[in-house]
Structures are given as C-alpha cells and as structure tokens.
Amino acid sequence: MSLRDRKILTFDVVGTLIDFEAGLINYFRPIVEGAGLNIDDATILSSFAAAEDKQHHLTPGIPFTNMLPDIYRTVATQLGLPASEKHVAGLRLSMEFWPAFPDSIAAMKELGKRFRLVAVTNADNWALAHFSRTLEEPFDDKVTAEDVEVCKPDPQVFSYVRGRNSENGYRLKDYLHVAQSQFHDIGVAKRLGYQVCWIERRQGQEGFGGSPSVSEKTAPDYHFATLAQLVQAVESGK
C-alpha cells in the first residue's frame, strides 16, 4: 500500500512538529546557570523524561500541560534547582514559545494538499492553540488530552480520534499515524492496527532525550529522520 493511498494523517505534536526539547532547554538553561550549577543538556532532558514517566503513572487523566508543574518540582529536586512558584509555573507558560522544527511548517502545508491532517496531543486546548499558531494552523481537526480526559499511550485517545472522524467515512486502512515518541505513540498505535510512521527526530543521538524510554522499540511501517523526508516519500509515490 502506497503512502499516497492514505487519506488521513494523525500527528503527535510535541516532539514531532514542535521541538519540545529545544523549548525545555531554553527554559531550564537560564535557571541552571543562575543557580551556578554545571548540568549539561542531556542530563536536563533525561531528568525531565523520568519525571514525566513518573507523572503519567500518578496522574494519567490530566493533560501533559497540567503535569508540568509537578514535573518541574521533581526535576528541581533531582538536579538541585530553585522551585519557587514562579519557576514551577513558568515551565507550563513557556509552552507558548516552544519552537517548531525547521521543516514542520512547510511539510505540513505540502501534506495538507493531499491528506486530512489531525492533531493528536497530550497537551491541553490552551497549549495546542499556541502550537497551532506556531505551525501556521495546519490542522483539519484537533484532539487533545483535555478532550479525551486521558493521555497517550492510553488506547482511548486513538478510539476517540477514530470516532470523531468516522462520520467523514474514514476507515482504519485510511490512517497513518505520524509521531516521534515510541513511548506515547508508535507502540500503542501499531498494536491497535494503525500503519505508523516514526519521525525519529533524535536519529544519530544517544538515548531518548526528553521522552520516556521504552524497553523495546516498535518497528514502524515507515521510518524517517525528518518530516521533510516523509513529504519526499509521498511525492515519490512510495
């Protein structure tokens, strides 16, 4: 089945379209330096990932956006950072300024000419509104953890998406789920029968960065390092 045979592409947003690792480092770096600490970026990201993993188990029913204050407190305790209310609240507020990956806007414009594009994010509606503006409003539909009341990798998120879009006649074979995170997206989507495209934004780098780790990676149906490569594959008729 060719990529061109798909009709609807569902997208993880944070980590796939929005460079959340850059956003995190932009937020944490001044705090680390202001505290006079010598902590490298990899340590900041791995500490964040572990804290997020912990928070998913403690509060699985709230959006990622609302997990960020507790995640900050956990990271601050582990790394010895200040944890004033300003610092704690600031991480969530920084989402407004998290940048898009360099290829995201142009790639989404191209893909939007051929496919229905749906955001599927663990963020809340407030954060997704900011991300959508950053991405120049590419989505035909948007689903957030605030809507579903659970976060990926809970299968209910994917069921909710299919239910919303079934009224337009889309069947499972019409979908391709596009995501960076093995933890949040690739594994569960594959188990549910989706064709999946892994955008491995950290290709060539060690570890899982700011995303929670998995014990075993799920083999995707399509595998690219960038969204631009997905566009190229679509245009070539693969």
Summary of the structure (lengths in Angstrom):
residues: 238
radius of gyration: 17.5
end to end distance: 8.6
largest distance: 57.1
contacts: 783
relative contact order: 0.19
helix: 51%
strand: 13%
